[in-house]
Amino acid sequence: MHKILLNCDLGEWESREQTRQLMRHLDLANIACGGHAGSIETISYCHSIARDFGVKTGAHPGLPDGGRSDASKLTCEEFEILLRTQIEAYLSSGAKLHHIKLHGSLYHLSESRPDIRDAYLNFAAQQNCAIVCLAGGQVAYHAQSRNIPVLPEAFLDRSYQANGSLIPRDQSNATIHDLDLITRRLDQLATHQPITANDGSLINIIAQTVCVHSDSKNSLTILKTARKHLNAL
């Protein structure tokens, strides 16, 4: 059995009270930094709450259109400018940069495009920070080969397909709200067992951190349940 860290994407569209309530159950907070969401004010607020609860903070850069669009036409130069601009905004707020986790389509683009992946890893190495990325993915593999600290990530509130990819959000079974399923997944991950895909098949995922999205309809309940369950393991 190994320790699983809880992380959440914050500073997006949740209220300040919701930020505070979610933060108290976390190990890591991924703070939106002005791309898909967020501002200097929300970064600063999230970081101050994280400091109160002893939560490590990282930047969560994304595309400026909500992060849900097709990013395939993004050039490597555009990606580098986007990343640099948002990290500069994040740091200007006074927030500490423990890690970076890309948002939405950028997260997946770094897995499918070697040029984007390499630019991302070069930037993380310059910042001397860790990265949160897909467990078993290309980013994690190449980061580890370069001795860049990496936190392989799985998802508590998202359904997996048999090939290990997430079910697209526009499908009805994309998200998980059942607390029994969530605690079962935690058990599987904490003991290095395969997790269960939507069709009942098993997927081997070795993760050090699990994400709950702040915009999941019962995100606070999920995090409370996950924290209580992990503390009991």
URQUI-V557141 format. One record per residue. RES is the residue in three letters. SS is DSSP state (a for helix, b for strand, c for the rest). BURIAL is b if it has 16 or more other ideal C-beta (glycine too) atoms within 10 Angstrom, else e. Layout:
# URQUI-V557141
res->RES ss->SS burial->BURIAL
res->RES ss->SS burial->BURIAL
This chain:
# URQUI-V557141
res->MET ss->c burial->e
res->HIS ss->c burial->e
res->LYS ss->c burial->e
res->ILE ss->c burial->b
res->LEU ss->b burial->b
res->LEU ss->b burial->b
res->ASN ss->b burial->b
res->CYS ss->b burial->b
res->ASP ss->b burial->b
res->LEU ss->b burial->b
res->GLY ss->c burial->b
res->GLU ss->c burial->b
res->TRP ss->c burial->e
res->GLU ss->c burial->b
res->SER ss->c burial->e
res->ARG ss->a burial->e
res->GLU ss->a burial->e
res->GLN ss->a burial->e
res->THR ss->a burial->b
res->ARG ss->a burial->e
res->GLN ss->a burial->b
res->LEU ss->a burial->b
res->MET ss->a burial->b
res->ARG ss->c burial->e
res->HIS ss->c burial->b
res->LEU ss->c burial->b
res->ASP ss->c burial->b
res->LEU ss->b burial->b
res->ALA ss->b burial->b
res->ASN ss->b burial->b
res->ILE ss->b burial->b
res->ALA ss->b burial->b
res->CYS ss->c burial->b
res->GLY ss->c burial->b
res->GLY ss->c burial->b
res->HIS ss->c burial->b
res->ALA ss->c burial->b
res->GLY ss->c burial->b
res->SER ss->c burial->e
res->ILE ss->a burial->e
res->GLU ss->a burial->e
res->THR ss->a burial->b
res->ILE ss->a burial->b
res->SER ss->a burial->b
res->TYR ss->a burial->b
res->CYS ss->a burial->b
res->HIS ss->a burial->b
res->SER ss->a burial->e
res->ILE ss->a burial->b
res->ALA ss->a burial->b
res->ARG ss->a burial->e
res->ASP ss->a burial->e
res->PHE ss->a burial->e
res->GLY ss->c burial->e
res->VAL ss->c burial->b
res->LYS ss->b burial->b
res->THR ss->b burial->b
res->GLY ss->b burial->b
res->ALA ss->b burial->b
res->HIS ss->b burial->b
res->PRO ss->c burial->b
res->GLY ss->c burial->b
res->LEU ss->c burial->b
res->PRO ss->c burial->e
res->ASP ss->c burial->e
res->GLY ss->c burial->e
res->GLY ss->c burial->b
res->ARG ss->c burial->e
res->SER ss->c burial->e
res->ASP ss->c burial->e
res->ALA ss->c burial->b
res->SER ss->c burial->e
res->LYS ss->c burial->e
res->LEU ss->c burial->b
res->THR ss->c burial->e
res->CYS ss->a burial->e
res->GLU ss->a burial->e
res->GLU ss->a burial->e
res->PHE ss->a burial->b
res->GLU ss->a burial->e
res->ILE ss->a burial->e
res->LEU ss->a burial->b
res->LEU ss->a burial->b
res->ARG ss->a burial->e
res->THR ss->a burial->e
res->GLN ss->a burial->b
res->ILE ss->a burial->b
res->GLU ss->a burial->e
res->ALA ss->a burial->b
res->TYR ss->a burial->b
res->LEU ss->a burial->e
res->SER ss->a burial->e
res->SER ss->c burial->b
res->GLY ss->c burial->e
res->ALA ss->c burial->b
res->LYS ss->c burial->e
res->LEU ss->c burial->b
res->HIS ss->c burial->b
res->HIS ss->b burial->b
res->ILE ss->b burial->b
res->LYS ss->c burial->b
res->LEU ss->c burial->b
res->HIS ss->c burial->b
res->GLY ss->a burial->b
res->SER ss->a burial->b
res->LEU ss->a burial->b
res->TYR ss->a burial->b
res->HIS ss->a burial->e
res->LEU ss->a burial->b
res->SER ss->a burial->b
res->GLU ss->a burial->b
res->SER ss->a burial->e
res->ARG ss->c burial->b
res->PRO ss->a burial->e
res->ASP ss->a burial->e
res->ILE ss->a burial->b
res->ARG ss->a burial->b
res->ASP ss->a burial->e
res->ALA ss->a burial->b
res->TYR ss->a burial->b
res->LEU ss->a burial->b
res->ASN ss->a burial->e
res->PHE ss->a burial->b
res->ALA ss->a burial->b
res->ALA ss->a burial->e
res->GLN ss->a burial->e
res->GLN ss->a burial->b
res->ASN ss->c burial->e
res->CYS ss->c burial->b
res->ALA ss->b burial->b
res->ILE ss->b burial->b
res->VAL ss->b burial->b
res->CYS ss->b burial->b
res->LEU ss->b burial->b
res->ALA ss->c burial->b
res->GLY ss->c burial->b
res->GLY ss->c burial->b
res->GLN ss->a burial->e
res->VAL ss->a burial->b
res->ALA ss->a burial->b
res->TYR ss->a burial->e
res->HIS ss->a burial->b
res->ALA ss->a burial->b
res->GLN ss->a burial->e
res->SER ss->a burial->e
res->ARG ss->c burial->e
res->ASN ss->c burial->e
res->ILE ss->c burial->b
res->PRO ss->c burial->e
res->VAL ss->b burial->b
res->LEU ss->b burial->b
res->PRO ss->b burial->b
res->GLU ss->b burial->b
res->ALA ss->b burial->b
res->PHE ss->b burial->b
res->LEU ss->c burial->b
res->ASP ss->c burial->b
res->ARG ss->b burial->b
res->SER ss->c burial->b
res->TYR ss->b burial->b
res->GLN ss->c burial->e
res->ALA ss->c burial->e
res->ASN ss->c burial->e
res->GLY ss->c burial->e
res->SER ss->c burial->e
res->LEU ss->b burial->e
res->ILE ss->c burial->b
res->PRO ss->c burial->e
res->ARG ss->c burial->e
res->ASP ss->c burial->e
res->GLN ss->c burial->e
res->SER ss->c burial->e
res->ASN ss->c burial->e
res->ALA ss->c burial->e
res->THR ss->b burial->b
res->ILE ss->c burial->b
res->HIS ss->c burial->e
res->ASP ss->c burial->e
res->LEU ss->a burial->e
res->ASP ss->a burial->e
res->LEU ss->a burial->e
res->ILE ss->a burial->b
res->THR ss->a burial->b
res->ARG ss->a burial->e
res->ARG ss->a burial->b
res->LEU ss->a burial->b
res->ASP ss->a burial->e
res->GLN ss->a burial->b
res->LEU ss->a burial->b
res->ALA ss->a burial->b
res->THR ss->c burial->e
res->HIS ss->c burial->e
res->GLN ss->c burial->e
res->PRO ss->c burial->e
res->ILE ss->b burial->b
res->THR ss->b burial->b
res->ALA ss->c burial->b
res->ASN ss->c burial->e
res->ASP ss->c burial->e
res->GLY ss->c burial->e
res->SER ss->c burial->e
res->LEU ss->b burial->e
res->ILE ss->b burial->b
res->ASN ss->c burial->e
res->ILE ss->c burial->b
res->ILE ss->c burial->e
res->ALA ss->c burial->b
res->GLN ss->c burial->b
res->THR ss->b burial->b
res->VAL ss->b burial->b
res->CYS ss->b burial->b
res->VAL ss->b burial->b
res->HIS ss->b burial->b
res->SER ss->c burial->b
res->ASP ss->c burial->e
res->SER ss->c burial->b
res->LYS ss->c burial->e
res->ASN ss->c burial->b
res->SER ss->a burial->b
res->LEU ss->a burial->b
res->THR ss->a burial->e
res->ILE ss->a burial->b
res->LEU ss->a burial->b
res->LYS ss->a burial->b
res->THR ss->a burial->b
res->ALA ss->a burial->b
res->ARG ss->a burial->e
res->LYS ss->a burial->e
res->HIS ss->a burial->b
res->LEU ss->a burial->b
res->ASN ss->a burial->e
res->ALA ss->a burial->e
res->LEU ss->c burial->e
